[in-house]
Amino acid sequence: MTGCAMTALLEMRSITKTFPGVKALDEVNLTVREGEIHALVGENGAGKSTLMKVLSGVYPAGSYEGEIHYDGALAEFRDISDSERRGIIIIHQELALVPLLSIAENLFLGNEQATRGVIDWQATFRRTEELLRKVGLKEAPATLVDNLGVGKQQLVEIAKALSKEVRLLILDEPTAALSESDSQALLNLILELKAQGVTSIIISHKLNEVRRVADTVTVIRDGTTISTLDARVEKITEDRIVRDMVGRDIAHRYPERERRAGDVLFEVGGWNVWHPTHAERQVIRDVNFHVRAGEVVGIAGLMGSGRTELAMSLFGRSYGRNISGQVAIRGVPADLSSVDRAIAAGLAYVTEDRKSLGLVLEETIQRNITLANLAEVSAGGVLNENEETKVSERYRRAMNIRTPSVFQRVMNLSGGNQQKVVLSKWLFTGPEILILDEPTRGIDVGAKFEIYGIINELSAEGKGVVMISSEMPELLGMCDRIYIMNEGAFVGELTAEEASQERIMSLIVTE
Amino acid sequence: MAVAETTGAEVETRNIGEYLMSHLREYGLLFALIVIMVFFQVVTDGTLLRPVNITNLLLQNSYIIIMALGMLIVIVSGNIDLSVGSVMGFIGALAAVMIVEMGVSTYLTMLVCLAVGGVIGAAQGYWVAYWKIPSFIVTLAGMLVFRGLSLWLLEGQSVGPFPKEFQLIANGYVPDIFPAWIGEALAPIFDARKVNVLALVTGFVAAGFVVWSGLRKRARDRAYGIVGEPRSFFVARNVIVGAALIFIMYKLSTFRGLPNVLITMGVLTVIYAFITEKTTIGRRVYALGGNAKAAKLSGIRTERLTFLSFVNMGVLAAAAGMVFAARLNTAQPKAGFALELDVIAAVFIGGASMSGGVGKIVGAVVGAFLMGVLNNGMSIMGIGIDYQQMIKGLVLLAAVIFDVYNKGKQG
């Protein structure tokens, strides 16, 4: 067995990658030995994905500093196909399969078994069967990918990697969307591939899984390598990993706020939501929570845990079907069955994806700010543009939106300023309860601080704020209470005093 | 002192350059229309701008313009309607059958036709809005269905003629409300047999209105510190547009005055320009086309809005159908054949974007006129229909390429 060879297959030395204004990776080192399973862990935004993009050539050689040594030689990948030729294959969290093509067609997409452009279907199906046997998937090669569950789709992705003669397999959150038994099957497969000499890098949040399969664990935080732990030398504990993942000083990054919660403002009970197209999948399971006036309540959880789905299903049933449960505002049952009713009831939802869900990019700042409350700036259906300008100028000053004028198109603004436009739009509807979904994603530190200030002002005005965030320090710094969500259900609730990153993380990973 | 002056002038020039770049499309369209008109005026030895030809030009393009108003809204909201030519033909057939064969009164027929147009729009809009079936497919089906229905209704025959009052929709002229002696007094000055004073006055009023609303917008821009149109551009544009309006009305006044259709067209254009630019429903249409998901999450009932845009299109197609039938004075089974393409072309030439959210009523109207002038001019020159089609196709392509190129440069 070659699994224990000590030679390094991959060495990434002092990788530094900067984006305009941000240093995403700072002198990161990663050494992966031939035949091992190497886990790469860290919080969202720590730089794991960027590092993998550097490795696979998405960011080509020359766009980063540092060296990649692969298979004993300096490697300078120009693009993904370049790295794939050398046997480095990455399987992303969002699977890259074509749903309406068969398993066989997907496996050989771009790599068709063909002579002079004519596909040899016999060879295709024969090889597909071989590969499916290898990954332990009992499906006919002609089955449409659309008819497979996520777990099986994941196996098809791995079979696809095997068809390309993979040497280094990179799996980005492979079990995030899988059920327990599918996860086990996948982990077993990865161990089996290791026995056959395939080296793997697994990016995962599930530390119990990491501990089970990984030979080596590298922890990345804020774009730098924190530690590399070798399971063959010492026993790796989850506590140790968590400590390395989160250990940072979080004082003074959040503006001070006097915490003073009033009466219960918003209450949700027995909330259940099913997937809009896969009728058998329950996305939200019996969620109960409440928000008091002047309170900032956080919802922590991993990507895909159902936080956004919960928010969208509450906000005018914008997600899911067969929605059931009760909602009350100030103790009175509220009708949130459509977006305009939800707005009228005093709800506002600042979407996670501001470009595709929050803004009309072609339009001006002014037109975006007034969009959700045109009634306020019109009489008898006729718009009063002077009033619109006054309103948007007011928000421009109050929110400190940096722009020469409110007639600027929002597509020309930076992420932070765009987010302030979205916030302005929702504040102009005069909400009582604001649900903020990843309000600081992708914006710089200065703008983040400003947005925290705005959130504090809102809570001082007695509004209820629900904050969904993948950045745990942000939740700890801002929230009075934090609910912890996993796989569509709330698995815990911590007050500001009780909460710590370790406790949240352990609630998530142990369920 | 001298240095300061230079800097000021430089800033001014850069501002003009920037402004021109960001509004290249609007000026380009106006400029293209002027160039094309001047070109045909010269090569047709002045025939293009003869009063009788201007009248013809307006009548020939009236139904396209009427439908372009509805089509602009449909396209801005992110859809398309391929059925309007067929619907127009069908409504013409319906009007003919009702009036000529069944003896229903003209006015009742007109009301029924508009209502049927609305129902047709609703029937198509329902599938698009609430079932999310692509509008291209629904209206392609509608195109075939209503083409077939007109054939069935007319039993393959032409039906006509229409009574006088129905013909007036397209062929009538607004009577001169001013005393006859004014016109007679003016006639020798303009070297014409008689002058329709109403047309002349309308020209001045329309020109005045354009300048007045332009000034108002400018004052508003200045009050809010918006970098508006440079003064020289503003003056030039208003002088050209105002003079063109007065000139056309003057020409019309020396012929038979204001065609009824021109009034219908003008009033509808103003109404739709107002709706799209000044009302909440118009604003919502742009938001829907610009980003449907964001619009929906902002509390806009996007399905209903899409549905209504098709109902509106149906009513306008019905109005166009009646104008078309009245103009030809018969309903023909082939009426409106392939006309939807002219309407759609006009909207895209006018600067609307295929992906929705962008486009203006005035642009669509100017786009329709541009196509109309091309048609008319080439016909006068005796250019065959083969070349006409090719040239129109290339103009459409050029306009859209210009848009895309322009957008790429800005982004």
Chai-1 contact restraints between the chains, C-beta under 6 A:
chainA,res_idxA,chainB,res_idxB,connection_type,confidence,min_distance_angstrom,max_distance_angstrom,comment,restraint_id
A,V339,B,G299,contact,1.0,0.0,6.0,A-B,restraint_1
A,D340,B,G299,contact,1.0,0.0,6.0,A-B,restraint_2
A,I343,B,G299,contact,1.0,0.0,6.0,A-B,restraint_3
A,L357,B,K293,contact,1.0,0.0,6.0,A-B,restraint_4
A,L357,B,A294,contact,1.0,0.0,6.0,A-B,restraint_5
A,L357,B,L297,contact,1.0,0.0,6.0,A-B,restraint_6
A,G358,B,A294,contact,1.0,0.0,6.0,A-B,restraint_7
A,L359,B,A294,contact,1.0,0.0,6.0,A-B,restraint_8
A,V360,B,A287,contact,1.0,0.0,6.0,A-B,restraint_9
A,V360,B,G290,contact,1.0,0.0,6.0,A-B,restraint_10
A,V360,B,N291,contact,1.0,0.0,6.0,A-B,restraint_11
A,V360,B,A294,contact,1.0,0.0,6.0,A-B,restraint_12
A,E362,B,G290,contact,1.0,0.0,6.0,A-B,restraint_13
A,E362,B,G357,contact,1.0,0.0,6.0,A-B,restraint_14
A,E363,B,G290,contact,1.0,0.0,6.0,A-B,restraint_15
A,L371,B,A287,contact,1.0,0.0,6.0,A-B,restraint_16
A,L371,B,S298,contact,1.0,0.0,6.0,A-B,restraint_17
A,A372,B,S298,contact,1.0,0.0,6.0,A-B,restraint_18
A,A372,B,G299,contact,1.0,0.0,6.0,A-B,restraint_19
A,L374,B,T280,contact,1.0,0.0,6.0,A-B,restraint_20
A,S378,B,T280,contact,1.0,0.0,6.0,A-B,restraint_21
A,G381,B,T279,contact,1.0,0.0,6.0,A-B,restraint_22
A,G381,B,T280,contact,1.0,0.0,6.0,A-B,restraint_23
A,V382,B,K278,contact,1.0,0.0,6.0,A-B,restraint_24
A,V382,B,T279,contact,1.0,0.0,6.0,A-B,restraint_25
A,L383,B,K278,contact,1.0,0.0,6.0,A-B,restraint_26
A,T389,B,Y224,contact,1.0,0.0,6.0,A-B,restraint_27
A,F407,B,I226,contact,1.0,0.0,6.0,A-B,restraint_28
